[in-house]
Amino acid sequence: MGVPYLVSLLLVVLGLVVLAALVVPVLRSLRRFAVASRALRATTGDGVGLLRARAAALRVAVAERRAGDLDEPSTPRTI
């Protein structure tokens, strides 16, 4: 009488082992992807921050030049 339960138990254990063997590599791949994604996000964020700073500096320089044009229209200035 105990044999059918033993076969079922062995099949469940075998299924769990196979499932674990499939899940572990997927989790490792997801971890590597998360690390690469964070690195890319940090690099991209730095580049975007520098670009925004340059654009802001350019807006300030253009605004200063326009303000200077009102005061001294004939004097050429460089940025």
Residue pairs with C-beta under 8 A, 6 or more apart in sequence:
61 79
62 79
65 77
65 79
68 75
68 77
